[in-house]
Amino acid sequence: MPNTPVSYPEAGGTKSTDLAPEISIDYVNRFTTGVRRLQRLLGLSDLMPVADGGTVKTYKYTTDIKDGNVAEGEYIPLSKVSRTLDQTHAINLRKWRRNTSAEAIQSKGRDRAINGTDAKFVSGVQGLVKADLLSAITGTTKTAPAGAGLQAALASMWGALNTIFEDYDGFGDIDDGAVSPFVFFVNPTDVAKYLGTATVTTQSAFGMGYLKDFLGLGTTFTSAKVTAGSVFGTAARNVVVAYTPANGSGLSQTFGLTSDATGLVGMTHSVVTTNATIDTLLMGGMKVFPEISDAVLKGTIS
């Protein structure tokens, strides 16, 4: 029997490009679009890329400014500005993997077995990022005066936030008139009780419902993760979105990740011949947190 030379990769082998790369592109774009929509609502000009394993530190400033009234020839006392460390956030690359069996593909079809379950997979990862945001917001210990009803509670918080941010440059100066300077987070049942039978248009961004310019006070996000009877708020620009790019340092090329220009997430599909399955691999690293921790307030609906 003559020897037949074999070159690698063998002809007819299934490559990653045969595994519907448009599936990866579709879900990468969906994830990024959701983040970009959230970014616009928060009035953020850009996202913050951080090298894998890097940290983001935020600081508190205290000032002691003298009145400046000094008689001619007299000693001028020093004014003082002190900076102390407030928060340290580690931004690490996170990795998720799911697996689809040959039997699932055979019985359900490739699109349903891979594409349909990938939708839930990406939605679950998105939920982790959303949970980070809500945890950072609802973990505050700073309070605003209570209000009798949702409208009064939000109005009270709006007044308290204006007082806090009056001396912070940039947080309330949003050039885009369509973006509210403040954002609020409430339980949807509290909104429903307030609205009753009124008609209101709700929209969605990154898996969260929101009401734009609600009551003329600011963009209001609704989530069941916010305890009923509580409201939270801060300046829109006080929310920072930092991430580890999934398309840098050769990562995308090495693992064949599909990503966009931002590198918020990278995704790929690959054949696992040892057990006749398809792996879905997703990589990314996002952290959402308030830049000024003392400027996130909790209010109560009394």
Backbone as CSV, one residue per row, in Angstrom:
resi,resn,N_x,N_y,N_z,CA_x,CA_y,CA_z,C_x,C_y,C_z
1,MET,0.858,-1.192,0.000,0.000,0.000,0.000,0.889,1.235,0.000
2,PRO,0.739,2.089,-1.000,1.625,3.238,-1.100,1.348,4.237,0.015
3,ASN,2.425,4.874,0.429,2.270,5.915,1.436,1.682,7.160,0.792
4,THR,0.670,7.679,1.428,0.063,8.915,0.937,0.493,10.050,1.843
5,PRO,1.264,10.992,1.303,1.705,12.099,2.153,0.507,12.917,2.635
6,VAL,0.551,13.272,3.903,-0.535,14.058,4.483,0.025,15.392,4.945
7,SER,-0.575,16.445,4.500,-0.171,17.778,4.942,-1.198,18.290,5.943
8,TYR,-0.728,19.129,6.846,-1.617,19.660,7.871,-1.712,21.174,7.733
9,PRO,-2.899,21.746,7.981,-4.113,21.032,8.351,-4.673,20.229,7.197
10,GLU,-5.329,19.108,7.512,-5.871,18.247,6.483,-7.015,18.927,5.743
11,ALA,-7.098,18.619,4.464,-8.197,19.143,3.665,-9.512,18.598,4.197
12,GLY,-10.513,19.427,4.227,-11.824,18.981,4.695,-12.037,19.155,6.176
13,GLY,-11.001,19.584,6.894,-11.161,19.803,8.332,-12.061,20.992,8.599
14,THR,-12.842,20.909,9.668,-13.714,22.017,10.041,-12.915,23.051,10.824
15,LYS,-12.925,24.269,10.320,-12.174,25.351,10.950,-13.132,26.269,11.693
16,SER,-12.536,27.165,12.466,-13.374,28.095,13.224,-14.214,28.954,12.296
17,THR,-13.684,29.231,11.088,-14.432,30.058,10.142,-15.653,29.336,9.596
18,ASP,-15.705,28.005,9.770,-16.864,27.241,9.320,-17.986,27.244,10.356
19,LEU,-17.719,27.777,11.509,-18.684,27.703,12.605,-19.482,28.989,12.740
20,ALA,-19.952,29.467,11.612,-20.811,30.649,11.603,-20.233,31.791,12.426
21,PRO,-19.123,32.396,11.979,-18.539,33.496,12.756,-19.492,34.663,12.939
22,GLU,-20.512,34.743,12.062,-21.469,35.833,12.227,-22.222,35.725,13.548
23,ILE,-22.279,34.506,14.116,-22.905,34.347,15.433,-22.117,35.133,16.477
24,SER,-20.796,34.971,16.473,-19.943,35.700,17.413,-20.052,37.194,17.185
25,ILE,-20.009,37.603,15.906,-20.091,39.027,15.574,-21.398,39.609,16.087
26,ASP,-22.486,38.871,15.889,-23.805,39.335,16.305,-23.852,39.596,17.803
27,TYR,-23.365,38.654,18.596,-23.467,38.802,20.046,-22.469,39.801,20.605
28,VAL,-21.301,39.907,19.991,-20.358,40.953,20.386,-20.988,42.323,20.159
29,ASN,-21.633,42.491,19.005,-22.262,43.769,18.685,-23.432,44.066,19.616
30,ARG,-24.195,43.045,19.962,-25.318,43.257,20.881,-24.823,43.721,22.250
31,PHE,-23.804,43.059,22.758,-23.249,43.402,24.065,-22.717,44.835,24.049
32,THR,-21.927,45.158,23.021,-21.321,46.484,22.931,-22.373,47.567,22.751
33,THR,-23.395,47.285,21.943,-24.466,48.262,21.739,-25.164,48.580,23.054
34,GLY,-25.384,47.560,23.881,-26.010,47.783,25.180,-25.171,48.668,26.077
35,VAL,-23.862,48.433,26.092,-22.963,49.254,26.905,-22.928,50.683,26.370
36,ARG,-22.878,50.830,25.047,-22.832,52.161,24.441,-24.107,52.948,24.748
37,ARG,-25.232,52.268,24.759,-26.489,52.944,25.082,-26.469,53.414,26.533
38,LEU,-25.977,52.567,27.418,-25.837,52.956,28.822,-24.881,54.136,28.945
39,GLN,-23.803,54.111,28.158,-22.815,55.182,28.171,-23.449,56.514,27.777
40,ARG,-24.286,56.498,26.743,-24.937,57.737,26.299,-25.885,58.273,27.364
41,LEU,-26.621,57.371,28.010,-27.552,57.804,29.051,-26.825,58.442,30.226
42,LEU,-25.595,57.987,30.472,-24.813,58.521,31.589,-23.989,59.734,31.181
43,GLY,-24.065,60.117,29.902,-23.326,61.289,29.445,-21.831,61.107,29.461
44,LEU,-21.362,59.851,29.354,-19.926,59.577,29.385,-19.348,59.740,27.989
45,SER,-18.285,60.534,27.875,-17.671,60.762,26.569,-16.920,59.540,26.081
46,ASP,-16.408,58.729,26.999,-15.669,57.536,26.596,-15.621,56.541,27.744
47,LEU,-15.268,55.306,27.397,-15.053,54.268,28.394,-13.580,54.260,28.793
48,MET,-13.250,53.615,29.899,-11.880,53.646,30.418,-11.203,52.288,30.241
49,PRO,-10.320,52.136,29.222,-9.591,50.874,29.080,-8.474,50.769,30.111
50,VAL,-8.324,49.590,30.714,-7.305,49.344,31.731,-6.611,48.026,31.394
51,ALA,-5.290,47.987,31.516,-4.545,46.759,31.242,-4.987,45.656,32.196
52,ASP,-4.956,44.407,31.718,-5.363,43.275,32.548,-4.553,43.245,33.842
53,GLY,-5.249,43.111,34.952,-4.591,43.088,36.250,-4.313,44.467,36.812
54,GLY,-4.658,45.503,36.052,-4.435,46.867,36.516,-5.477,47.278,37.539
55,THR,-5.259,48.397,38.162,-6.191,48.907,39.163,-6.578,50.338,38.836
56,VAL,-7.753,50.698,39.277,-8.227,52.074,39.178,-8.418,52.582,40.598
57,LYS,-7.798,53.697,40.903,-7.908,54.273,42.240,-8.647,55.605,42.167
58,THR,-9.546,55.813,43.103,-10.234,57.095,43.208,-9.873,57.731,44.548
59,TYR,-9.974,59.049,44.590,-9.506,59.778,45.769,-10.563,60.756,46.265
60,LYS,-10.480,61.044,47.552,-11.308,62.074,48.158,-10.449,63.313,48.408
61,TYR,-11.054,64.462,48.238,-10.340,65.719,48.475,-11.037,66.499,49.586
62,THR,-10.253,67.038,50.483,-10.771,67.943,51.502,-10.021,69.262,51.377
63,THR,-10.734,70.341,51.554,-10.120,71.663,51.379,-10.330,72.538,52.611
64,ASP,-9.358,73.363,52.858,-9.441,74.381,53.905,-8.979,75.684,53.263
65,ILE,-9.928,76.418,52.699,-9.620,77.636,51.955,-9.876,78.849,52.848
66,LYS,-8.853,79.635,53.066,-8.991,80.836,53.894,-9.775,81.903,53.135
67,ASP,-10.282,82.894,53.869,-11.155,83.882,53.225,-10.400,84.898,52.379
68,GLY,-9.081,84.955,52.522,-8.287,85.839,51.670,-8.246,87.294,52.103
69,ASN,-8.900,87.625,53.193,-8.882,89.005,53.677,-7.654,89.218,54.564
70,VAL,-6.615,89.764,53.973,-5.347,89.967,54.678,-4.950,91.439,54.550
71,ALA,-4.678,92.050,55.669,-4.284,93.462,55.653,-2.922,93.631,54.985
72,GLU,-2.670,94.823,54.511,-1.410,95.127,53.828,-0.216,94.798,54.729
73,GLY,0.696,93.987,54.175,1.916,93.637,54.887,1.761,92.530,55.909
74,GLU,0.547,92.046,56.103,0.319,91.006,57.104,0.597,89.610,56.524
75,TYR,0.749,88.672,57.430,1.015,87.287,57.039,-0.202,86.697,56.322
76,ILE,0.048,85.990,55.210,-1.027,85.349,54.446,-1.096,83.879,54.852
77,PRO,-2.153,83.461,55.503,-2.242,82.061,55.955,-2.392,81.098,54.775
78,LEU,-1.906,79.897,54.982,-1.973,78.886,53.929,-3.372,78.287,53.819
79,SER,-3.832,78.136,52.581,-5.003,77.301,52.307,-4.485,75.899,52.015
80,LYS,-5.296,74.900,52.290,-4.806,73.528,52.166,-5.786,72.652,51.398
81,VAL,-5.237,71.820,50.529,-6.012,70.803,49.819,-5.361,69.452,50.107
82,SER,-6.135,68.519,50.658,-5.603,67.192,50.987,-6.290,66.131,50.135
83,ARG,-5.509,65.136,49.725,-6.048,64.039,48.926,-5.822,62.725,49.659
84,THR,-6.895,61.949,49.828,-6.784,60.643,50.479,-7.416,59.574,49.587
85,LEU,-6.868,58.373,49.639,-7.368,57.265,48.828,-8.788,56.896,49.251
86,ASP,-9.670,56.749,48.277,-11.062,56.394,48.550,-11.355,54.947,48.152
87,GLN,-11.177,54.616,46.871,-11.505,53.277,46.390,-10.364,52.716,45.534
88,THR,-10.204,51.407,45.557,-9.278,50.719,44.661,-10.033,49.580,43.989
89,HIS,-10.082,49.617,42.676,-10.804,48.599,41.917,-9.826,47.850,41.018
90,ALA,-9.769,46.534,41.166,-8.951,45.699,40.283,-9.773,45.347,39.048
91,ILE,-9.177,45.540,37.882,-9.858,45.242,36.622,-9.170,44.038,35.989
92,ASN,-9.800,42.885,36.057,-9.201,41.652,35.557,-10.002,41.077,34.398
93,LEU,-9.296,40.410,33.506,-9.953,39.721,32.404,-10.761,38.555,32.968
94,ARG,-12.002,38.463,32.567,-12.872,37.376,33.011,-13.185,36.475,31.826
95,LYS,-13.357,35.195,32.105,-13.535,34.211,31.033,-14.748,33.331,31.335
96,TRP,-15.552,33.108,30.310,-16.730,32.252,30.447,-16.751,31.247,29.290
97,ARG,-17.232,30.057,29.578,-17.297,29.033,28.539,-18.573,28.216,28.702
98,ARG,-19.182,27.899,27.588,-20.307,26.967,27.595,-20.082,25.957,26.475
99,ASN,-20.856,24.872,26.501,-20.577,23.757,25.611,-21.872,23.207,25.023
100,THR,-21.845,22.908,23.735,-23.011,22.347,23.046,-22.643,20.978,22.493
101,SER,-23.445,19.974,22.792,-23.132,18.613,22.362,-23.557,18.358,20.920
102,ALA,-22.939,17.333,20.328,-23.305,16.932,18.969,-24.761,16.491,18.919
103,GLU,-25.216,15.831,19.986,-26.601,15.368,20.030,-27.584,16.539,20.033
104,ALA,-27.228,17.612,20.754,-28.101,18.788,20.786,-28.192,19.424,19.407
105,ILE,-27.053,19.487,18.717,-27.036,20.054,17.373,-27.842,19.176,16.418
106,GLN,-27.716,17.861,16.572,-28.426,16.932,15.698,-29.934,17.022,15.896
107,SER,-30.371,17.122,17.140,-31.811,17.104,17.416,-32.473,18.466,17.269
108,LYS,-31.744,19.540,17.598,-32.338,20.877,17.586,-31.930,21.703,16.371
109,GLY,-30.856,21.288,15.700,-30.328,22.109,14.619,-29.261,23.043,15.153
110,ARG,-28.287,23.379,14.293,-27.153,24.174,14.766,-27.571,25.553,15.263
111,ASP,-28.448,26.226,14.511,-28.822,27.586,14.894,-29.495,27.623,16.260
112,ARG,-30.385,26.678,16.494,-31.105,26.677,17.769,-30.219,26.207,18.912
113,ALA,-29.425,25.163,18.650,-28.598,24.586,19.714,-27.476,25.519,20.135
114,ILE,-26.860,26.201,19.170,-25.731,27.086,19.487,-26.193,28.529,19.642
115,ASN,-26.863,29.041,18.607,-27.222,30.456,18.595,-28.222,30.799,19.691
116,GLY,-29.258,29.970,19.834,-30.286,30.264,20.825,-29.761,30.258,22.246
117,THR,-28.923,29.269,22.565,-28.387,29.201,23.928,-27.294,30.240,24.155
118,ASP,-26.590,30.636,23.097,-25.614,31.719,23.233,-26.290,33.017,23.656
119,ALA,-27.528,33.221,23.194,-28.260,34.433,23.571,-28.441,34.502,25.079
120,LYS,-28.833,33.383,25.683,-28.994,33.338,27.139,-27.644,33.456,27.841
121,PHE,-26.635,32.882,27.239,-25.274,32.919,27.786,-24.773,34.360,27.895
122,VAL,-24.867,35.094,26.792,-24.412,36.487,26.779,-25.278,37.344,27.697
123,SER,-26.570,37.063,27.729,-27.468,37.799,28.619,-27.075,37.599,30.078
124,GLY,-26.658,36.376,30.422,-26.224,36.104,31.787,-24.960,36.854,32.153
125,VAL,-24.013,36.936,31.210,-22.780,37.695,31.441,-23.112,39.174,31.599
126,GLN,-24.013,39.666,30.766,-24.455,41.056,30.870,-25.082,41.313,32.232
127,GLY,-25.804,40.318,32.743,-26.422,40.451,34.054,-25.404,40.611,35.169
128,LEU,-24.232,39.980,35.028,-23.176,40.127,36.033,-22.673,41.568,36.083
129,VAL,-22.527,42.187,34.908,-22.073,43.581,34.846,-23.136,44.495,35.445
130,LYS,-24.387,44.225,35.111,-25.491,45.017,35.663,-25.534,44.891,37.183
131,ALA,-25.285,43.677,37.682,-25.273,43.457,39.131,-24.154,44.249,39.794
132,ASP,-23.001,44.368,39.106,-21.894,45.181,39.626,-22.329,46.629,39.805
133,LEU,-23.000,47.154,38.783,-23.461,48.541,38.826,-24.437,48.744,39.976
134,LEU,-25.438,47.882,40.066,-26.455,48.041,41.107,-25.876,47.841,42.500
135,SER,-24.910,46.934,42.629,-24.264,46.716,43.922,-23.498,47.956,44.355
136,ALA,-22.807,48.589,43.406,-22.041,49.798,43.725,-22.964,50.942,44.130
137,ILE,-24.113,51.029,43.462,-25.046,52.120,43.744,-25.808,51.881,45.045
138,THR,-26.332,50.683,45.220,-27.185,50.411,46.387,-26.388,50.147,47.660
139,GLY,-25.073,50.076,47.544,-24.251,49.844,48.728,-23.909,51.107,49.493
140,THR,-24.423,52.250,49.060,-24.088,53.513,49.714,-24.684,53.603,51.115
141,THR,-24.007,54.365,51.964,-24.521,54.619,53.316,-24.967,56.070,53.470
142,LYS,-24.791,56.868,52.425,-25.208,58.268,52.452,-26.699,58.361,52.149
143,THR,-27.391,59.217,52.855,-28.843,59.286,52.697,-29.315,60.685,52.316
144,ALA,-30.483,60.704,51.693,-31.200,61.940,51.399,-32.477,61.931,52.231
145,PRO,-33.067,63.085,52.505,-34.309,63.113,53.282,-35.406,62.286,52.614
146,ALA,-36.218,61.627,53.430,-37.315,60.807,52.912,-38.387,61.692,52.296
147,GLY,-39.216,61.085,51.459,-40.313,61.813,50.838,-41.588,60.996,50.892
148,ALA,-42.731,61.676,51.003,-44.022,60.990,51.050,-44.445,60.641,49.630
149,GLY,-44.103,59.442,49.204,-44.402,59.029,47.839,-43.166,59.110,46.965
150,LEU,-43.232,58.449,45.803,-42.080,58.377,44.909,-41.646,59.746,44.411
151,GLN,-42.604,60.567,43.997,-42.250,61.877,43.456,-41.536,62.728,44.499
152,ALA,-42.044,62.736,45.711,-41.424,63.537,46.769,-40.045,62.998,47.128
153,ALA,-39.895,61.672,47.139,-38.597,61.070,47.466,-37.555,61.416,46.408
154,LEU,-37.942,61.347,45.134,-37.009,61.694,44.060,-36.696,63.187,44.058
155,ALA,-37.701,64.015,44.327,-37.472,65.459,44.376,-36.519,65.818,45.510
156,SER,-36.693,65.161,46.655,-35.802,65.387,47.792,-34.373,64.997,47.438
157,MET,-34.219,63.862,46.750,-32.887,63.419,46.352,-32.286,64.352,45.311
158,TRP,-33.103,64.814,44.377,-32.638,65.759,43.354,-32.050,67.002,44.014
159,GLY,-32.743,67.509,45.038,-32.238,68.679,45.743,-30.935,68.396,46.466
160,ALA,-30.846,67.224,47.101,-29.620,66.855,47.822,-28.447,66.676,46.864
161,LEU,-28.702,66.091,45.697,-27.628,65.886,44.716,-27.145,67.214,44.144
162,ASN,-28.062,68.134,43.905,-27.650,69.456,43.429,-26.750,70.143,44.438
163,THR,-27.054,69.967,45.713,-26.225,70.562,46.766,-24.828,69.951,46.773
164,ILE,-24.754,68.612,46.638,-23.461,67.919,46.654,-22.597,68.324,45.472
165,PHE,-23.187,68.323,44.278,-22.391,68.517,43.068,-22.217,69.984,42.677
166,GLU,-22.743,70.882,43.475,-22.589,72.305,43.173,-21.118,72.705,43.102
167,ASP,-20.289,72.090,43.933,-18.871,72.454,43.989,-17.975,71.487,43.223
168,TYR,-18.570,70.552,42.473,-17.781,69.626,41.650,-17.869,70.059,40.192
169,ASP,-16.721,70.357,39.611,-16.709,70.784,38.216,-16.926,69.594,37.287
170,GLY,-17.716,69.815,36.243,-17.831,68.825,35.174,-18.951,67.827,35.316
171,PHE,-19.389,67.536,36.532,-20.382,66.468,36.687,-21.771,66.884,36.206
172,GLY,-22.091,68.146,36.360,-23.407,68.592,35.906,-23.367,69.314,34.586
173,ASP,-22.165,69.489,34.028,-22.016,70.238,32.779,-22.024,69.287,31.590
174,ILE,-23.192,68.799,31.242,-23.324,67.890,30.110,-23.817,68.685,28.916
175,ASP,-23.022,68.693,27.850,-23.342,69.498,26.676,-24.582,68.989,25.945
176,ASP,-24.790,67.688,25.952,-25.920,67.092,25.253,-27.196,67.356,26.042
177,GLY,-28.074,68.188,25.482,-29.306,68.534,26.176,-30.236,67.361,26.382
178,ALA,-30.005,66.274,25.636,-30.859,65.091,25.762,-30.458,64.217,26.937
179,VAL,-29.336,64.527,27.572,-28.836,63.723,28.688,-29.110,64.445,30.003
180,SER,-29.763,63.769,30.934,-30.055,64.359,32.239,-28.804,64.340,33.110
181,PRO,-28.585,65.379,33.917,-27.390,65.402,34.766,-27.425,64.377,35.895
182,PHE,-28.625,63.923,36.291,-28.734,62.968,37.389,-29.429,61.683,36.939
183,VAL,-29.056,60.574,37.585,-29.710,59.287,37.326,-30.220,58.719,38.645
184,PHE,-31.347,58.033,38.561,-31.969,57.449,39.741,-32.236,55.964,39.489
185,PHE,-32.286,55.200,40.567,-32.539,53.763,40.488,-33.665,53.430,41.466
186,VAL,-34.729,52.822,40.951,-35.902,52.546,41.774,-36.433,51.144,41.471
187,ASN,-37.283,50.652,42.353,-37.954,49.377,42.122,-39.142,49.615,41.183
188,PRO,-39.354,48.751,40.193,-40.449,48.977,39.239,-41.829,48.996,39.885
189,THR,-42.010,48.288,40.993,-43.324,48.300,41.645,-43.644,49.677,42.226
190,ASP,-42.619,50.404,42.664,-42.849,51.754,43.178,-43.261,52.698,42.055
191,VAL,-42.666,52.504,40.878,-43.057,53.310,39.718,-44.492,52.982,39.327
192,ALA,-44.832,51.692,39.334,-46.183,51.269,38.960,-47.226,51.852,39.914
193,LYS,-46.923,51.854,41.206,-47.856,52.412,42.188,-48.066,53.904,41.953
194,TYR,-46.987,54.594,41.608,-47.094,56.032,41.389,-47.885,56.340,40.125
195,LEU,-47.612,55.590,39.059,-48.234,55.887,37.775,-49.691,55.450,37.721
196,GLY,-50.017,54.366,38.410,-51.385,53.868,38.359,-51.753,53.462,36.949
197,THR,-52.742,54.114,36.395,-53.192,53.793,35.033,-52.592,54.731,33.995
198,ALA,-51.693,55.597,34.398,-51.101,56.547,33.447,-50.266,55.809,32.406
199,THR,-50.222,56.372,31.213,-49.428,55.796,30.135,-48.034,56.407,30.158
200,VAL,-47.034,55.569,30.134,-45.660,56.058,30.158,-44.827,55.200,29.219
201,THR,-43.861,55.826,28.568,-42.999,55.112,27.629,-41.722,54.683,28.336
202,THR,-41.493,53.387,28.397,-40.261,52.870,28.986,-39.359,52.343,27.883
203,GLN,-38.071,52.453,28.098,-37.087,51.967,27.146,-36.130,51.031,27.891
204,SER,-35.195,50.451,27.162,-34.283,49.493,27.785,-32.857,49.768,27.351
205,ALA,-31.933,49.632,28.293,-30.505,49.771,28.004,-29.746,48.799,28.892
206,PHE,-28.977,47.920,28.259,-28.149,46.949,28.974,-28.972,46.101,29.934
207,GLY,-30.155,45.733,29.492,-30.993,44.851,30.291,-31.751,45.531,31.414
208,MET,-31.702,46.866,31.470,-32.437,47.601,32.498,-33.455,48.517,31.837
209,GLY,-34.677,48.528,32.392,-35.662,49.472,31.913,-35.354,50.859,32.457
210,TYR,-35.739,51.873,31.708,-35.537,53.235,32.210,-36.604,54.170,31.655
211,LEU,-36.834,55.231,32.393,-37.757,56.281,31.987,-36.945,57.555,31.830
212,LYS,-36.944,58.078,30.637,-36.117,59.248,30.349,-36.753,60.506,30.928
213,ASP,-35.941,61.292,31.635,-36.379,62.553,32.234,-37.659,62.360,33.051
214,PHE,-37.680,61.327,33.868,-38.859,61.005,34.675,-39.159,62.136,35.649
215,LEU,-40.384,62.645,35.604,-40.845,63.741,36.466,-40.019,65.008,36.275
216,GLY,-39.259,65.067,35.165,-38.428,66.236,34.905,-37.188,66.307,35.770
217,LEU,-36.864,65.209,36.475,-35.743,65.217,37.420,-34.498,64.539,36.871
218,GLY,-34.663,63.517,36.038,-33.503,62.798,35.513,-33.899,61.427,34.995
219,THR,-32.951,60.758,34.358,-33.187,59.408,33.858,-33.338,58.450,35.038
220,THR,-34.406,57.666,35.026,-34.699,56.772,36.146,-34.683,55.323,35.681
221,PHE,-33.735,54.551,36.208,-33.632,53.131,35.884,-34.492,52.333,36.860
222,THR,-35.104,51.277,36.351,-35.914,50.407,37.204,-35.289,49.019,37.274
223,SER,-35.238,48.464,38.469,-34.693,47.119,38.650,-35.289,46.488,39.896
224,ALA,-35.633,45.213,39.780,-36.161,44.485,40.928,-35.095,44.278,41.996
225,LYS,-33.823,44.489,41.637,-32.735,44.347,42.608,-32.678,45.535,43.570
226,VAL,-33.402,46.606,43.255,-33.518,47.738,44.174,-34.670,47.437,45.131
227,THR,-34.414,47.522,46.408,-35.441,47.217,47.407,-36.623,48.167,47.265
228,ALA,-37.828,47.611,47.233,-39.027,48.440,47.152,-39.065,49.413,48.324
229,GLY,-39.453,50.646,48.038,-39.498,51.668,49.076,-38.217,52.465,49.196
230,SER,-37.199,52.079,48.421,-35.920,52.797,48.435,-35.645,53.390,47.057
231,VAL,-34.980,54.506,47.026,-34.540,55.117,45.768,-33.068,55.487,45.928
232,PHE,-32.331,55.406,44.843,-30.913,55.737,44.851,-30.629,56.705,43.710
233,GLY,-29.643,57.564,43.904,-29.328,58.517,42.853,-27.919,59.056,42.953
234,THR,-27.442,59.553,41.833,-26.135,60.202,41.760,-26.084,61.002,40.468
235,ALA,-24.970,61.692,40.245,-24.785,62.376,38.967,-24.497,61.337,37.893
236,ALA,-25.028,61.548,36.694,-24.820,60.584,35.611,-23.338,60.354,35.368
237,ARG,-22.571,61.413,35.367,-21.146,61.295,35.065,-20.328,60.759,36.236
238,ASN,-20.978,60.503,37.345,-20.256,59.928,38.480,-20.091,58.421,38.326
239,VAL,-20.741,57.842,37.339,-20.649,56.400,37.094,-19.542,56.141,36.076
240,VAL,-18.548,55.350,36.469,-17.393,55.051,35.619,-17.518,53.630,35.069
241,VAL,-17.239,53.476,33.780,-17.211,52.151,33.150,-15.770,51.870,32.728
242,ALA,-15.085,51.002,33.472,-13.704,50.619,33.153,-13.706,49.174,32.662
243,TYR,-12.768,48.859,31.765,-12.761,47.499,31.222,-11.367,47.096,30.767
244,THR,-11.138,45.786,30.736,-9.915,45.212,30.185,-10.184,44.825,28.740
245,PRO,-9.514,45.433,27.766,-9.782,45.116,26.359,-9.495,43.648,26.047
246,ALA,-10.451,43.008,25.407,-10.286,41.602,25.023,-9.629,41.464,23.658
247,ASN,-9.252,42.589,23.056,-8.648,42.533,21.717,-7.196,43.006,21.725
248,GLY,-6.573,43.032,22.899,-5.203,43.531,22.989,-4.202,42.454,23.343
249,SER,-2.928,42.815,23.245,-1.805,41.953,23.645,-1.831,40.577,22.979
250,GLY,-2.309,40.520,21.754,-2.327,39.261,21.021,-3.416,38.304,21.451
251,LEU,-4.248,38.708,22.412,-5.286,37.820,22.931,-6.278,37.426,21.844
252,SER,-6.734,38.413,21.094,-7.723,38.147,20.053,-7.180,37.202,18.992
253,GLN,-5.939,37.437,18.574,-5.341,36.601,17.532,-5.066,35.183,18.039
254,THR,-4.578,35.064,19.260,-4.228,33.753,19.814,-5.442,32.843,19.946
255,PHE,-6.549,33.403,20.430,-7.735,32.579,20.662,-8.786,32.718,19.567
256,GLY,-8.476,33.493,18.536,-9.424,33.649,17.444,-10.694,34.362,17.860
257,LEU,-10.559,35.344,18.770,-11.730,36.041,19.281,-12.277,37.025,18.259
258,THR,-13.575,37.079,18.171,-14.244,38.115,17.401,-14.561,39.252,18.356
259,SER,-14.134,40.468,18.015,-14.355,41.613,18.883,-14.595,42.837,18.021
260,ASP,-14.994,43.933,18.656,-15.107,45.186,17.920,-13.939,46.075,18.305
261,ALA,-13.970,47.334,17.861,-12.832,48.228,18.088,-12.590,48.494,19.570
262,THR,-13.649,48.479,20.380,-13.471,48.771,21.809,-12.837,47.598,22.545
263,GLY,-13.130,46.375,22.109,-12.623,45.199,22.814,-13.346,44.930,24.115
264,LEU,-14.581,45.416,24.242,-15.334,45.181,25.476,-15.472,43.694,25.764
265,VAL,-15.781,42.929,24.741,-15.838,41.473,24.875,-15.302,40.837,23.605
266,GLY,-14.814,39.613,23.736,-14.391,38.828,22.585,-15.048,37.466,22.665
267,MET,-15.422,36.921,21.503,-16.157,35.656,21.499,-15.657,34.766,20.377
268,THR,-15.665,33.462,20.599,-15.288,32.521,19.550,-15.972,31.182,19.796
269,HIS,-16.053,30.390,18.730,-16.587,29.029,18.803,-15.527,28.071,18.279
270,SER,-15.404,26.915,18.900,-14.399,25.948,18.460,-14.908,24.522,18.640
271,VAL,-14.393,23.635,17.774,-14.752,22.222,17.836,-13.907,21.522,18.893
272,VAL,-14.539,20.698,19.727,-13.833,19.858,20.696,-14.030,18.410,20.246
273,THR,-13.007,17.850,19.620,-13.164,16.511,19.039,-13.153,15.400,20.080
274,THR,-12.578,15.652,21.240,-12.470,14.586,22.248,-13.822,14.159,22.799
275,ASN,-14.815,15.033,22.718,-16.151,14.632,23.183,-17.262,15.098,22.241
276,ALA,-16.881,15.464,21.000,-17.861,15.826,19.966,-18.803,16.931,20.435
277,THR,-18.218,18.066,20.791,-19.002,19.214,21.233,-18.457,20.487,20.597
278,ILE,-19.195,21.569,20.776,-18.775,22.896,20.339,-18.641,23.778,21.573
279,ASP,-17.483,24.370,21.754,-17.258,25.309,22.856,-17.587,26.732,22.415
280,THR,-18.271,27.459,23.271,-18.435,28.898,23.105,-17.600,29.566,24.185
281,LEU,-16.653,30.389,23.777,-15.755,31.072,24.717,-15.999,32.572,24.647
282,LEU,-16.175,33.183,25.802,-16.397,34.624,25.893,-15.403,35.203,26.882
283,MET,-14.736,36.272,26.492,-13.770,36.932,27.377,-14.074,38.428,27.458
284,GLY,-13.850,38.975,28.605,-14.031,40.405,28.804,-13.817,40.735,30.267
285,GLY,-13.702,41.991,30.566,-13.539,42.399,31.955,-14.052,43.807,32.138
286,MET,-15.199,43.961,32.789,-15.788,45.284,33.005,-16.035,45.513,34.487
287,LYS,-15.906,46.751,34.880,-16.206,47.147,36.256,-16.923,48.488,36.192
288,VAL,-18.072,48.565,36.825,-18.849,49.799,36.860,-18.901,50.269,38.307
289,PHE,-18.500,51.515,38.537,-18.442,52.003,39.918,-18.568,53.524,39.939
290,PRO,-18.974,54.106,41.067,-19.050,55.564,41.178,-17.663,56.160,41.424
291,GLU,-17.346,57.218,40.722,-16.047,57.870,40.920,-15.959,58.499,42.306
292,ILE,-17.041,59.149,42.729,-17.092,59.766,44.060,-18.088,58.963,44.894
293,SER,-17.575,58.133,45.789,-18.448,57.221,46.533,-19.399,57.963,47.465
294,ASP,-18.974,59.115,47.973,-19.809,59.879,48.902,-20.937,60.624,48.204
295,ALA,-20.957,60.572,46.877,-21.959,61.319,46.121,-23.038,60.403,45.545
296,VAL,-23.181,59.227,46.130,-24.290,58.329,45.800,-25.217,58.312,47.012
297,LEU,-26.481,58.627,46.803,-27.407,58.782,47.923,-28.516,57.739,47.900
298,LYS,-28.986,57.412,49.094,-30.147,56.537,49.250,-31.287,57.341,49.857
299,GLY,-32.456,57.219,49.256,-33.638,57.881,49.780,-34.698,56.859,50.147
300,THR,-35.706,57.300,50.868,-36.770,56.398,51.317,-38.130,56.976,50.961
301,ILE,-39.003,56.105,50.455,-40.387,56.501,50.187,-41.175,56.257,51.465
302,SER,-41.576,57.334,52.103,-42.254,57.205,53.404,-43.760,57.119,53.211
